[in-house]
Amino acid sequence: MFVATGGTRVDPAKLQLLRDIVVDLAKESGFPQPPDAKQKTSFDLQLAVALHREMRISPAEAASGDVWAFLALIVLPDVAHWRYPKPPTDRVLGSDLTRHVLGRMWWRSQLVYAPGDADPYAALHVLGEAAFDQIYARRAALGGSPHLIQSILRTWKQMNFAGPDITERDILRDFLKRLLRLAPLMLFEALDSRALDEELLEIAKETVIGYLSSGGRVSPNEIGARTAQVFAAGS
């Protein structure tokens, strides 16, 4: 089965090579013994790089749920079960690629991939899975643009969320809401990287100020100084 843009039938030897690579990564994280949280994270990040680097498929092919269902159920059923024992169907079928055991990791790599960098996958470490899923879940408006995703990640690297009065999850959720409101009025793809970074940085600062101002988290006199602390990492 091929997507509308066509494709090349995969050689069985390449499927076997992909399986060997993924199984070896799983073994490094304890496979076949149940993995702990640290091992899951380590495996997922290595898996993201390996799938994107080795599969060499187009986004159109990667958007096909059948591709990922085949890999999870036919090529790597043991690894899929090890990573998600008794999984909900969307972890192994292609019904929701934001949750698929393999597909979601390919897409994370695709959206952060920076071929001109020394480590083109370094941005995988900027956001955790839950935070990245917030972005990808809004892919219709935001999550399908590597240009925008990479700018979000560069903005996030400038922020420090230490302290009890601020949480990364809440800031990201509010930040994305602001981007969604702006999306109908601004073509993000038309901005170069520098201009987009500047725009997103201002939105991030507005987000932090709004968050700190609500609910009396800090006093009005302290908002400016606290905001400056959050962005000190990028100064």
C-alpha positions in Angstrom: 0.0 0.0 0.0 1.4 3.4 -1.0 0.4 7.0 -0.1 -1.0 9.3 -2.8 2.5 10.7 -3.6 3.7 7.2 -4.4 6.7 5.4 -2.9 9.2 2.6 -3.2 8.5 -0.9 -1.8 10.8 -1.5 1.1 13.4 -4.2 0.8 12.9 -7.0 3.5 16.6 -6.6 4.3 16.1 -3.0 5.2 13.2 -3.9 7.5 15.4 -6.5 9.2 18.2 -3.9 9.6 15.7 -1.4 11.2 14.4 -4.1 13.5 18.0 -5.0 14.6 18.8 -1.4 15.3 15.6 -0.8 17.4 16.0 -4.1 19.3 19.6 -3.2 20.1 18.4 0.2 21.5 15.8 -1.5 23.5 18.3 -3.9 25.0 20.4 -0.9 26.1 17.3 0.2 28.1 16.8 -3.2 29.7 14.7 -5.1 27.1 13.1 -7.6 27.6 12.8 -6.6 31.3 10.2 -3.9 32.1 11.9 -0.5 31.7 11.8 2.2 34.4 11.0 5.8 33.7 14.6 6.8 33.0 15.0 3.9 30.6 11.8 4.7 28.8 12.9 8.3 28.2 16.4 7.2 27.0 14.9 4.6 24.7 12.4 7.0 23.2 15.0 9.7 22.4 17.4 7.2 20.8 14.5 5.7 18.9 13.4 9.1 17.5 16.9 9.6 16.0 17.2 6.0 14.7 13.8 6.0 13.0 14.3 9.3 11.3 17.9 8.6 10.3 17.3 5.1 9.0 13.8 5.1 7.5 14.4 8.0 5.1 10.7 8.4 4.4 8.8 11.6 3.4 6.3 13.4 5.7 3.5 12.2 3.4 4.5 8.6 4.0 5.0 9.2 7.7 1.5 10.6 7.9 0.1 7.2 6.9 -1.1 5.3 9.9 -0.7 2.0 8.0 3.1 2.5 7.9 3.3 2.7 11.7 0.7 -0.1 12.3 2.8 -2.4 10.1 6.0 -1.6 12.0 4.5 -1.9 15.4 2.4 -5.1 14.8 4.6 -7.0 12.2 8.2 -5.8 12.4 8.6 -4.8 16.1 5.6 -6.3 18.0 7.9 -7.4 20.9 9.5 -4.0 21.3 6.1 -2.2 21.0 4.6 -4.5 23.7 7.7 -4.0 25.9 7.4 -0.2 25.7 3.6 -0.2 26.2 2.4 -3.5 27.8 -1.3 -4.0 27.2 -1.4 -0.8 25.1 -4.5 1.2 24.1 -5.0 0.6 20.4 -3.7 4.0 19.4 -0.3 3.1 20.7 0.1 0.4 18.0 -2.5 1.2 15.3 -2.1 4.3 13.2 -5.2 6.0 14.5 -3.4 8.8 16.4 0.2 9.4 15.5 0.6 11.7 18.5 0.4 8.6 20.6 1.8 5.8 18.4 4.8 4.0 20.0 7.0 4.6 16.9 5.2 7.2 14.8 5.2 9.9 17.4 9.0 9.7 17.8 9.7 9.9 14.1 7.6 13.1 14.0 9.4 14.6 16.9 12.7 14.1 15.1 11.2 15.4 11.8 10.0 18.6 13.4 13.2 19.4 15.3 15.6 18.2 12.6 18.2 20.9 11.8 20.6 19.5 9.1 23.0 22.4 9.4 23.7 21.9 13.0 26.6 19.7 14.4 23.9 17.6 16.2 20.8 18.0 14.0 18.7 16.2 16.7 19.9 18.2 19.7 16.6 20.0 20.1 14.9 16.7 21.0 16.2 17.3 24.6 14.7 20.8 24.9 11.1 19.7 25.7 9.9 16.6 27.4 7.3 14.3 25.7 4.3 15.8 27.5 5.3 19.3 26.5 6.1 18.4 22.9 2.7 16.6 22.7 1.0 19.9 23.5 2.6 21.4 20.4 2.0 18.4 18.1 -1.6 18.0 19.3 -2.2 21.5 17.7 -0.5 20.4 14.5 -3.3 21.6 12.2 -2.4 25.2 13.1 1.1 25.0 14.5 2.6 21.5 14.8 3.1 20.8 11.2 5.8 23.5 10.6 9.4 22.6 11.4 10.3 26.2 10.9 7.9 27.3 13.7 8.7 24.3 16.0 12.4 25.0 15.8 11.8 28.7 16.7 9.6 27.6 19.7 12.5 25.4 20.9 15.1 28.1 20.5 12.8 30.4 22.5 12.4 27.8 25.2 16.1 27.3 25.5 16.3 30.9 26.7 13.9 30.3 29.6 14.5 29.1 33.2 11.4 27.7 35.0 13.0 27.2 38.4 10.9 28.4 41.3 7.6 27.5 42.9 5.6 30.3 41.3 5.9 29.2 37.7 5.6 25.9 35.8 6.7 25.1 32.3 3.5 23.2 31.5 1.3 26.1 32.3 3.5 28.6 30.5 3.6 26.4 27.4 -0.1 25.9 27.3 -0.8 29.7 27.6 2.0 30.4 25.1 0.4 28.1 22.5 -3.0 29.6 23.0 -1.5 33.0 22.2 0.1 31.6 19.1 -3.2 30.0 18.0 -4.9 33.4 18.3 -2.1 35.0 16.2 -2.0 32.2 13.6 -4.9 33.5 11.4 -3.2 37.0 11.3 0.4 36.0 10.7 2.1 33.7 8.3 4.9 32.3 10.4 6.6 30.6 7.4 7.0 34.0 5.8 9.3 35.2 8.6 13.0 34.4 8.5 14.4 32.6 11.6 15.7 35.8 13.3 12.4 37.7 12.9 10.4 34.7 14.0 12.6 34.2 17.1 12.1 37.8 18.0 8.3 37.6 17.6 8.1 34.4 19.7 10.3 35.8 22.4 8.0 38.7 22.8 5.0 36.4 23.0 6.8 34.3 25.6 7.5 37.4 27.7 3.9 38.5 27.5 2.9 35.0 28.5 5.1 34.9 31.6 4.0 38.4 32.7 0.3 37.4 32.2 0.8 34.2 34.2 2.6 35.9 37.0 0.0 38.7 37.2 -2.9 36.3 37.5 -3.8 34.8 40.9 -1.5 36.9 42.9 1.5 34.6 42.2 3.9 37.5 42.8 3.3 41.1 43.8 2.9 43.7 41.0 6.3 45.3 42.1 8.1 41.9 41.6 6.7 40.9 38.2 9.4 42.7 36.2 12.3 41.3 38.2 10.8 37.8 38.2 10.2 37.9 34.4 13.8 38.9 33.9 14.9 35.9 36.0 12.9 33.5 33.7 14.7 34.8 30.6 18.1 35.2 32.2 19.2 31.9 30.5 19.2 33.7 27.2 20.9 36.9 28.1 
